[in-house]
Amino acid sequence: MRSRTLDSGLEWNNSHLLKGEAAESVAQLKDQVDGVIMTQGSSDLIRTLQEHDLVDEYRLLINPVILGTGKRLFAEGAAPVAWTLTESGATGAGVQYCVYERAGKPQYGSFLLDEQE
């Protein structure tokens, strides 16, 4: 993790706080760590890593939002509703899209649909 404001250690397991130049710090970390390094959040950091050829893979999480409000459509605390992915793809500009259809009604505390029981 790289932070401009955090000075002390992190509370997350297997986390490293990077200081100084991001590209140099991440390059050193890649040499030291045998495994996956995951970066979350900062578009500035991702651009920097990309410019220095330090990105091997992108795993993008798409959170649908209601346009205009910026609120997540499936936010925490929302009533559970089961959906199934029926179509997905990308536009010519690289924008990802997903089409979901209603698929039963899950029970609270369960990820199972009616037809899976």
N, C-alpha and C positions, 0 to 999 in steps of 0.2 A: 504494500500500500504506500502510496506517495501522498504526502500531505503538506500543505503550506502552513497549516495552523497547529497541527498536532505535534507535541514535543516529546511525549512519553510513549512507553510501550503500548501495544494493542492488547485488548482483552480477547481477541479471537485466536483460536488455536492455529498454529502453523502460519502465522502472519509475520510480515517483516515491514518495518517502517523505513522507507527509503528517503534519504536526504541528498541534497546536491542536485546535479544534473540527472534528469530522469533517464535519458537514454543510456548513459554510462552506468548508472546504478542498476538498471534492469539487465543490461548486458552482463554485468558482474554476477548478478543473482542467477541468471540463466546458466552461467558456467558452474555455479556452486550447487544448484538444486537439481536433483535427479527426479524429474516429474513435471507436473503441470503448474504453470504460474498463471494465475487468474487475476485480471485487472477489471475493476468495476467502476462505472461512473463517469469519470472525467473524459470529455471529448478532446480536451487539450492534450491530455496524456496519451490518448490513443493516437492522435495525429502525430505526436512527437515520436512514439514508438514505430509507427508506420514509416515515417520519413527515414528512420535509421534501420529499417528492415528487421525489426524485432518482433513482428506479429506473425505467428505461424498459423493461427486459426481464429476465426470469429465464431462465437456462440451468442446469437442475439435472442433476447427474450422480448417478445412483442406483447405489450400491455395495451389492450384496446382502451381508448378513451372516448368520452363523449365530446365531440367537437364543440369548441367554444368554451367549455367549462374547464377542460384539462383534468377532469376527474376520471379515475380509472373505472371502467365499466364493471369489472369483477373485483371490486375492492374487498379488503378484509371486512368481515362483519356482514357482508351481503348475504341474503338468503340463498342457500345452495340450489342451483339449477343445473341439470345435466345437459351438456351440449356435446355433439359429435362433429368432428372436422370432416366436412364433405368436399372441400376443395381448397387448394392453396397454390400459390405461385408467386411470380414476380413480374412487375411491369418492366418495360424497356429501360426505365430509369433506376431499376434496382429496388423499388419499393415493394416490400412483401405484403401479400394480402392473404387472408384466411376467411373461409366461409364456414360458419357453424350452423347446425340445425338442432332444434330441440330434440332431446333423446331421453325421454323418461324423466322421472323425478327421484333424485337420490334421497336417502334418509339422512337426517342430521348425524354427523359424526362418521359418515360412510362415504366412500367414493364409488360404491356399487350402484348401478342403475337397476330399475325394476326388473328388466329382462335378464340381468346377470344373477339374480338370486335363485 
